[in-house]
Amino acid sequence: LLYLQKTRFVEPAEAIAEWNRGNLDALVASTQKASGLMRDLRDAALSDLKSTTRKGEQEKGYVLITH
């Protein structure tokens, strides 16, 4: 996120509104929340890029959502 110069998180409702206004090109979301977000994001697609899960960690992965 720092590489993208995004230093804060936004609530899902704000992310959906900003996306649908055309103000966002991509979102990073937890795998748990991504499917719920995808229903409300216009022209959204899941990227093949995903975080890796280390052995012994709970499933806390992240996905990249793009246009």
ZIZI-V84141 format. One record per pair of residues at least 24 apart in sequence whose C-alpha atoms are under 6 Angstrom apart, sorted by the first residue. I is the first residue (numbers start at 0). J is the second residue. Records with the same first field share a line. If there is no record, write none. Layout:
# ZIZI-V84141
I = J ; J
This chain:
# ZIZI-V84141
15 = 40
25 = 64 ; 65
26 = 63 ; 64
27 = 62 ; 63
28 = 61 ; 62
29 = 60 ; 61
30 = 60 ; 61
42 = 66
